Amino acid sequence: MIIRTATAILLLAVPAAAQTRPSSTAMTCQQTARLVRANGALVLGTGGQTYDRFVRDRSFCAVTEIARRAFRPTRDNPTCLIGYTCYEPGADDWPGEGF
């Protein structure tokens, strides 16, 4: 019984492990930005083994975080504005550049 239960749990976990995240480099700039806007927040691959969480606006960030414009490579644009990333501001941050 234990082996059967363990096998069932393992088989349920395999499809989840096989899922891949969308990649900005496989989509056009417009498709990538539209995907971020439609989902509000999601994790996107940005080339190779790199990835990040992108958001539509600051409302998807933690209360203490700031949203900063995110430019990432897409299939048709090496510096596409796809949305924003959230980060904890430091003492040197001020509203202006990059917001």
Backbone as JSON Lines, residues from 0, in Angstrom:
{"i":0,"aa":"M","n":[0.82,-1.19,0.0],"ca":[0.0,0.0,0.0],"c":[0.87,1.27,0.0]}
{"i":1,"aa":"I","n":[1.95,1.26,0.77],"ca":[2.83,2.41,0.84],"c":[3.49,2.67,-0.51]}
{"i":2,"aa":"I","n":[3.93,1.61,-1.18],"ca":[4.58,1.77,-2.48],"c":[3.59,2.31,-3.51]}
{"i":3,"aa":"R","n":[2.37,1.83,-3.47],"ca":[1.35,2.3,-4.4],"c":[1.05,3.79,-4.19]}
{"i":4,"aa":"T","n":[0.96,4.21,-2.93],"ca":[0.71,5.62,-2.62],"c":[1.88,6.49,-3.06]}
{"i":5,"aa":"A","n":[3.09,6.04,-2.79],"ca":[4.28,6.8,-3.2],"c":[4.36,6.92,-4.71]}
{"i":6,"aa":"T","n":[4.03,5.85,-5.43],"ca":[4.05,5.89,-6.88],"c":[3.01,6.87,-7.42]}
{"i":7,"aa":"A","n":[1.82,6.87,-6.84],"ca":[0.76,7.79,-7.27],"c":[1.18,9.24,-7.05]}
{"i":8,"aa":"I","n":[1.8,9.52,-5.92],"ca":[2.26,10.88,-5.62],"c":[3.35,11.29,-6.62]}
{"i":9,"aa":"L","n":[4.26,10.38,-6.91],"ca":[5.33,10.67,-7.86],"c":[4.77,10.95,-9.25]}
{"i":10,"aa":"L","n":[3.81,10.17,-9.69],"ca":[3.22,10.37,-11.01],"c":[2.46,11.69,-11.1]}
{"i":11,"aa":"L","n":[1.86,12.13,-10.01],"ca":[1.17,13.41,-10.0],"c":[2.15,14.57,-10.07]}
{"i":12,"aa":"A","n":[3.33,14.4,-9.51],"ca":[4.32,15.47,-9.47],"c":[5.07,15.63,-10.8]}
{"i":13,"aa":"V","n":[5.17,14.59,-11.61],"ca":[5.94,14.63,-12.85],"c":[5.42,15.68,-13.83]}
{"i":14,"aa":"P","n":[4.1,15.77,-14.11],"ca":[3.66,16.81,-15.05],"c":[4.0,18.22,-14.58]}
{"i":15,"aa":"A","n":[3.92,18.48,-13.29],"ca":[4.25,19.81,-12.78],"c":[5.73,20.12,-12.99]}
{"i":16,"aa":"A","n":[6.58,19.13,-12.82],"ca":[8.01,19.34,-13.0],"c":[8.36,19.57,-14.46]}
{"i":17,"aa":"A","n":[7.56,19.04,-15.37],"ca":[7.85,19.16,-16.79],"c":[7.39,20.49,-17.39]}
{"i":18,"aa":"Q","n":[6.61,21.25,-16.66],"ca":[6.13,22.51,-17.19],"c":[7.27,23.51,-17.32]}
{"i":19,"aa":"T","n":[7.24,24.32,-18.37],"ca":[8.26,25.34,-18.56],"c":[7.63,26.72,-18.48]}
{"i":20,"aa":"R","n":[8.42,27.68,-18.08],"ca":[7.91,29.06,-18.01],"c":[8.01,29.69,-19.4]}
{"i":21,"aa":"P","n":[7.12,30.64,-19.69],"ca":[7.22,31.33,-20.98],"c":[8.54,32.11,-21.06]}
{"i":22,"aa":"S","n":[9.04,32.28,-22.25],"ca":[10.3,32.99,-22.44],"c":[10.07,34.24,-23.28]}
{"i":23,"aa":"S","n":[10.62,35.35,-22.82],"ca":[10.49,36.6,-23.57],"c":[11.2,36.51,-24.91]}
{"i":24,"aa":"T","n":[12.26,35.71,-24.99],"ca":[13.03,35.63,-26.24],"c":[12.3,34.82,-27.32]}
{"i":25,"aa":"A","n":[11.25,34.11,-26.96],"ca":[10.48,33.34,-27.93],"c":[9.27,34.13,-28.45]}
{"i":26,"aa":"M","n":[8.99,35.29,-27.85],"ca":[7.82,36.09,-28.22],"c":[8.27,37.46,-28.71]}
{"i":27,"aa":"T","n":[7.36,38.14,-29.42],"ca":[7.65,39.52,-29.83],"c":[7.51,40.43,-28.61]}
{"i":28,"aa":"C","n":[7.97,41.65,-28.76],"ca":[7.87,42.64,-27.69],"c":[6.41,42.85,-27.29]}
{"i":29,"aa":"Q","n":[5.57,43.02,-28.28],"ca":[4.15,43.26,-28.01],"c":[3.49,42.06,-27.33]}
{"i":30,"aa":"Q","n":[3.8,40.84,-27.74],"ca":[3.23,39.65,-27.13],"c":[3.67,39.53,-25.67]}
{"i":31,"aa":"T","n":[4.94,39.79,-25.41],"ca":[5.47,39.68,-24.04],"c":[4.84,40.71,-23.12]}
{"i":32,"aa":"A","n":[4.77,41.97,-23.57],"ca":[4.17,43.03,-22.75],"c":[2.69,42.73,-22.51]}
{"i":33,"aa":"R","n":[2.0,42.23,-23.53],"ca":[0.58,41.89,-23.39],"c":[0.38,40.76,-22.37]}
{"i":34,"aa":"L","n":[1.28,39.77,-22.37],"ca":[1.2,38.66,-21.43],"c":[1.36,39.15,-19.99]}
{"i":35,"aa":"V","n":[2.31,40.06,-19.76],"ca":[2.52,40.62,-18.42],"c":[1.28,41.41,-17.99]}
{"i":36,"aa":"R","n":[0.76,42.25,-18.88],"ca":[-0.43,43.05,-18.54],"c":[-1.63,42.15,-18.24]}
{"i":37,"aa":"A","n":[-1.82,41.1,-19.03],"ca":[-2.98,40.21,-18.86],"c":[-2.91,39.42,-17.56]}
{"i":38,"aa":"N","n":[-1.71,39.02,-17.14],"ca":[-1.56,38.21,-15.93],"c":[-1.36,39.03,-14.67]}
{"i":39,"aa":"G","n":[-0.95,40.26,-14.81],"ca":[-0.68,41.08,-13.64],"c":[0.7,40.85,-13.09]}
{"i":40,"aa":"A","n":[1.07,39.6,-12.86],"ca":[2.4,39.24,-12.38],"c":[2.7,37.82,-12.84]}
{"i":41,"aa":"L","n":[3.9,37.59,-13.32],"ca":[4.3,36.25,-13.71],"c":[5.81,36.16,-13.83]}
{"i":42,"aa":"V","n":[6.3,34.93,-13.82],"ca":[7.73,34.67,-13.98],"c":[7.97,34.33,-15.44]}
{"i":43,"aa":"L","n":[8.92,35.03,-16.05],"ca":[9.29,34.83,-17.45],"c":[10.75,34.47,-17.56]}
{"i":44,"aa":"G","n":[11.07,33.54,-18.45],"ca":[12.45,33.31,-18.82],"c":[12.9,34.48,-19.67]}
{"i":45,"aa":"T","n":[14.16,34.87,-19.55],"ca":[14.66,36.02,-20.31],"c":[15.89,35.66,-21.13]}
{"i":46,"aa":"G","n":[16.08,34.38,-21.38],"ca":[17.22,33.92,-22.17],"c":[18.09,32.99,-21.37]}
{"i":47,"aa":"G","n":[18.43,31.85,-21.95],"ca":[19.26,30.87,-21.25],"c":[18.57,30.38,-19.99]}
{"i":48,"aa":"Q","n":[19.3,30.38,-18.9],"ca":[18.76,29.93,-17.61],"c":[18.3,31.08,-16.73]}
{"i":49,"aa":"T","n":[18.18,32.28,-17.28],"ca":[17.78,33.44,-16.48],"c":[16.27,33.64,-16.52]}
{"i":50,"aa":"Y","n":[15.76,34.14,-15.44],"ca":[14.33,34.42,-15.33],"c":[14.12,35.48,-14.27]}
{"i":51,"aa":"D","n":[12.94,36.08,-14.26],"ca":[12.6,37.08,-13.26],"c":[11.09,37.18,-13.17]}
{"i":52,"aa":"R","n":[10.62,37.81,-12.13],"ca":[9.18,38.05,-11.94],"c":[8.88,39.45,-12.45]}
{"i":53,"aa":"F","n":[7.9,39.55,-13.32],"ca":[7.51,40.82,-13.91],"c":[6.07,41.13,-13.52]}
{"i":54,"aa":"V","n":[5.8,42.41,-13.31],"ca":[4.47,42.84,-12.89],"c":[3.92,43.92,-13.8]}
{"i":55,"aa":"R","n":[2.59,44.05,-13.81],"ca":[1.92,45.07,-14.62],"c":[2.1,46.45,-14.0]}
{"i":56,"aa":"D","n":[2.03,46.53,-12.66],"ca":[2.17,47.8,-11.96],"c":[2.54,47.54,-10.5]}
{"i":57,"aa":"R","n":[2.75,48.59,-9.75],"ca":[3.2,48.48,-8.36],"c":[2.23,47.74,-7.45]}
{"i":58,"aa":"S","n":[0.96,47.66,-7.82],"ca":[-0.01,46.97,-6.97],"c":[0.32,45.48,-6.81]}
{"i":59,"aa":"F","n":[1.18,44.94,-7.66],"ca":[1.58,43.54,-7.57],"c":[2.88,43.37,-6.79]}
{"i":60,"aa":"C","n":[3.4,44.45,-6.23],"ca":[4.6,44.4,-5.4],"c":[4.2,44.37,-3.93]}
{"i":61,"aa":"A","n":[5.14,43.96,-3.08],"ca":[4.92,44.02,-1.63],"c":[4.81,45.48,-1.2]}
{"i":62,"aa":"V","n":[4.23,45.72,-0.05],"ca":[3.99,47.07,0.44],"c":[5.27,47.89,0.5]}
{"i":63,"aa":"T","n":[6.37,47.26,0.84],"ca":[7.64,47.98,1.01],"c":[8.45,48.07,-0.28]}
{"i":64,"aa":"E","n":[7.94,47.53,-1.38],"ca":[8.7,47.5,-2.63],"c":[8.27,48.6,-3.59]}
{"i":65,"aa":"I","n":[9.17,48.89,-4.53],"ca":[8.94,49.87,-5.59],"c":[8.99,49.12,-6.92]}
{"i":66,"aa":"A","n":[8.21,49.56,-7.89],"ca":[8.26,48.96,-9.23],"c":[9.23,49.76,-10.1]}
{"i":67,"aa":"R","n":[10.09,49.04,-10.79],"ca":[11.05,49.67,-11.69],"c":[10.83,49.12,-13.1]}
{"i":68,"aa":"R","n":[10.91,49.99,-14.11],"ca":[10.72,49.55,-15.49],"c":[11.68,48.41,-15.83]}
{"i":69,"aa":"A","n":[11.15,47.41,-16.53],"ca":[11.95,46.24,-16.9],"c":[12.09,46.15,-18.42]}
{"i":70,"aa":"F","n":[13.3,46.3,-18.89],"ca":[13.62,46.15,-20.3],"c":[14.33,44.82,-20.47]}
{"i":71,"aa":"R","n":[13.76,43.93,-21.3],"ca":[14.35,42.61,-21.5],"c":[14.34,42.27,-23.0]}
{"i":72,"aa":"P","n":[15.19,41.34,-23.42],"ca":[15.22,40.97,-24.83],"c":[13.99,40.15,-25.22]}
{"i":73,"aa":"T","n":[13.46,40.43,-26.4],"ca":[12.38,39.64,-26.99],"c":[12.84,39.21,-28.38]}
{"i":74,"aa":"R","n":[12.01,38.46,-29.06],"ca":[12.39,37.95,-30.37],"c":[12.7,39.08,-31.36]}
{"i":75,"aa":"D","n":[12.01,40.21,-31.23],"ca":[12.18,41.29,-32.2],"c":[12.79,42.57,-31.65]}
{"i":76,"aa":"N","n":[13.13,42.59,-30.35],"ca":[13.64,43.82,-29.75],"c":[14.58,43.47,-28.59]}
{"i":77,"aa":"P","n":[15.84,43.86,-28.65],"ca":[16.79,43.52,-27.58],"c":[16.56,44.28,-26.28]}
{"i":78,"aa":"T","n":[15.79,45.38,-26.32],"ca":[15.53,46.17,-25.11],"c":[14.06,46.55,-25.04]}
{"i":79,"aa":"C","n":[13.19,45.57,-24.93],"ca":[11.75,45.79,-24.91],"c":[11.28,46.1,-23.48]}
{"i":80,"aa":"L","n":[10.45,47.13,-23.35],"ca":[9.81,47.43,-22.06],"c":[8.64,46.47,-21.9]}
{"i":81,"aa":"I","n":[8.82,45.42,-21.09],"ca":[7.78,44.4,-20.95],"c":[6.9,44.6,-19.72]}
{"i":82,"aa":"G","n":[7.32,45.45,-18.81],"ca":[6.56,45.68,-17.59],"c":[7.47,46.26,-16.53]}
{"i":83,"aa":"Y","n":[7.31,45.75,-15.31],"ca":[8.08,46.25,-14.18],"c":[8.58,45.08,-13.34]}
{"i":84,"aa":"T","n":[9.64,45.32,-12.56],"ca":[10.1,44.39,-11.54],"c":[9.98,45.09,-10.19]}
{"i":85,"aa":"C","n":[9.77,44.32,-9.16],"ca":[9.65,44.87,-7.8],"c":[10.99,44.74,-7.09]}
{"i":86,"aa":"Y","n":[11.32,45.74,-6.3],"ca":[12.54,45.65,-5.5],"c":[12.41,46.53,-4.27]}
{"i":87,"aa":"E","n":[13.2,46.19,-3.27],"ca":[13.25,46.97,-2.03],"c":[14.16,48.18,-2.26]}
{"i":88,"aa":"P","n":[13.64,49.39,-2.1],"ca":[14.47,50.57,-2.33],"c":[15.54,50.73,-1.25]}
{"i":89,"aa":"G","n":[16.66,51.29,-1.66],"ca":[17.74,51.56,-0.73],"c":[17.8,53.04,-0.4]}
{"i":90,"aa":"A","n":[18.75,53.42,0.4],"ca":[18.9,54.82,0.83],"c":[19.2,55.74,-0.35]}
{"i":91,"aa":"D","n":[19.83,55.2,-1.41],"ca":[20.21,56.0,-2.57],"c":[19.12,56.14,-3.61]}
{"i":92,"aa":"D","n":[17.99,55.45,-3.4],"ca":[16.9,55.51,-4.39],"c":[16.05,56.75,-4.19]}
{"i":93,"aa":"W","n":[15.58,57.31,-5.3],"ca":[14.7,58.46,-5.24],"c":[13.82,58.43,-6.49]}
{"i":94,"aa":"P","n":[12.61,58.9,-6.4],"ca":[11.74,58.91,-7.59],"c":[12.36,59.73,-8.7]}
{"i":95,"aa":"G","n":[12.44,59.15,-9.86],"ca":[13.03,59.83,-11.0],"c":[13.5,58.81,-12.0]}
{"i":96,"aa":"E","n":[14.78,58.64,-12.11],"ca":[15.36,57.77,-13.11],"c":[14.95,56.31,-12.89]}
{"i":97,"aa":"G","n":[14.45,55.66,-13.95],"ca":[14.12,54.24,-13.89],"c":[12.74,53.92,-13.35]}
{"i":98,"aa":"F","n":[11.91,54.92,-13.09],"ca":[10.59,54.65,-12.51],"c":[9.5,54.83,-13.52]}
